[in-house]
Amino acid sequence: MPTPICRRLLLALLLATARLGAHPDTAEARAELDRLIAAFPAEPDLYLHRAELLIVHRDWSGAEADLRRAEPLAPRSPRVAVWRAQIRLAQDDLAGAKKSCDAALALAPG
């Protein structure tokens, strides 16, 4: 059973996913992120932004690939674990979502 904090985080992720919809400039945003990543491949925030965009559009494998790229560049970032939790939740992997929530909370306990 997820902890109360983890349940709140999972609920917040669900609500965030429900609020986000397709943006008309998605292709342009993706192209711009691709260009920036090519120019600055060591910048973890770019991978995290692209992962967020891919999550909104349910491209789980693409988002997970960007999280794997961002993780070694920002090993203490709870955002990697939060986005991973959102992917797991969307895939109905509650155990994986809880594990990722726990990892995010361990990195940002406050």
Phi, psi and omega per residue, in radians:
M1 nan 2.218 3.139
P2 -1.114 2.600 3.085
T3 -1.177 2.806 3.109
P4 -0.994 -0.695 3.127
I5 -1.133 -0.747 3.136
C6 -1.126 -0.702 3.103
R7 -1.065 -0.730 3.123
R8 -1.128 -0.702 3.116
L9 -1.130 -0.758 3.104
L10 -1.087 -0.707 3.108
L11 -1.127 -0.742 3.113
A12 -1.069 -0.688 3.106
L13 -1.133 -0.733 3.099
L14 -1.066 -0.801 -3.131
L15 -1.130 -0.702 3.110
A16 -1.089 -0.729 3.120
T17 -1.108 -0.710 -3.128
A18 -1.153 -0.596 -3.111
R19 -1.323 -0.503 -3.070
L20 -1.448 2.301 3.107
G21 -2.243 -3.114 3.123
A22 -1.161 2.297 3.101
H23 -1.758 2.442 -3.079
P24 -1.077 -0.393 -3.098
D25 -1.765 0.439 -3.066
T26 -1.052 -0.786 -3.125
A27 -1.085 -0.703 3.123
E28 -1.176 -0.703 3.115
A29 -1.104 -0.748 3.126
R30 -1.110 -0.765 3.138
A31 -1.105 -0.692 3.122
E32 -1.163 -0.753 3.092
L33 -1.108 -0.707 3.094
D34 -1.041 -0.759 -3.140
R35 -1.122 -0.794 -3.133
L36 -1.136 -0.691 3.110
I37 -1.128 -0.680 3.092
A38 -1.105 -0.632 -3.134
A39 -1.383 -0.573 -3.071
F40 -2.301 1.198 -3.035
P41 -1.186 -0.201 -3.135
A42 -1.718 0.205 -3.103
E43 -1.714 1.804 -3.039
P44 -1.117 -0.560 -3.119
D45 -1.064 -0.547 3.119
L46 -1.151 -0.752 3.093
Y47 -1.122 -0.672 3.140
L48 -1.180 -0.683 3.090
H49 -1.136 -0.738 3.128
R50 -1.178 -0.652 3.076
A51 -1.049 -0.746 3.108
E52 -1.046 -0.793 3.114
L53 -1.055 -0.746 -3.127
L54 -1.188 -0.620 3.096
I55 -1.103 -0.773 3.127
V56 -0.992 -0.600 -3.106
H57 -1.750 0.294 2.984
R58 1.070 0.519 3.045
D59 -1.651 1.369 -3.029
W60 -1.096 -0.759 -3.088
S61 -1.186 -0.690 3.093
G62 -1.135 -0.745 3.120
A63 -1.122 -0.748 3.138
E64 -1.110 -0.672 3.105
A65 -1.078 -0.734 3.112
D66 -1.180 -0.615 3.081
L67 -1.132 -0.687 3.094
R68 -1.116 -0.590 3.097
R69 -1.275 -0.655 -3.095
A70 -1.299 -0.586 -3.004
E71 -0.970 -0.854 3.137
P72 -1.235 -0.364 3.126
L73 -1.428 -0.424 3.139
A74 -2.455 1.172 -3.022
P75 -1.123 -0.328 -3.137
R76 -1.776 0.158 -3.118
S77 -1.421 2.094 3.074
P78 -1.223 -0.299 -3.118
R79 -1.065 -0.627 3.111
V80 -1.028 -0.844 -3.119
A81 -1.185 -0.628 3.125
V82 -1.135 -0.813 3.126
W83 -1.145 -0.655 3.106
R84 -1.105 -0.691 3.082
A85 -1.064 -0.710 3.138
Q86 -1.117 -0.712 3.095
I87 -1.087 -0.838 -3.122
R88 -1.069 -0.712 3.123
L89 -1.102 -0.766 3.131
A90 -1.124 -0.457 3.128
Q91 -1.608 0.179 -3.117
D92 1.043 0.517 3.066
D93 -1.744 1.402 -3.060
L94 -1.154 -0.647 3.109
A95 -1.119 -0.745 3.100
G96 -1.156 -0.663 3.102
A97 -1.118 -0.744 3.125
K98 -1.112 -0.761 3.127
K99 -1.043 -0.751 3.122
S100 -1.191 -0.662 3.065
C101 -1.075 -0.778 3.121
D102 -1.062 -0.704 3.118
A103 -1.127 -0.735 3.122
A104 -1.097 -0.764 3.140
L105 -1.148 -0.605 3.110
A106 -1.167 -0.560 3.141
L107 -1.429 -0.432 -3.119
A108 -2.398 1.212 -3.011
P109 -1.178 -0.342 -3.080
G110 -1.468 nan nan
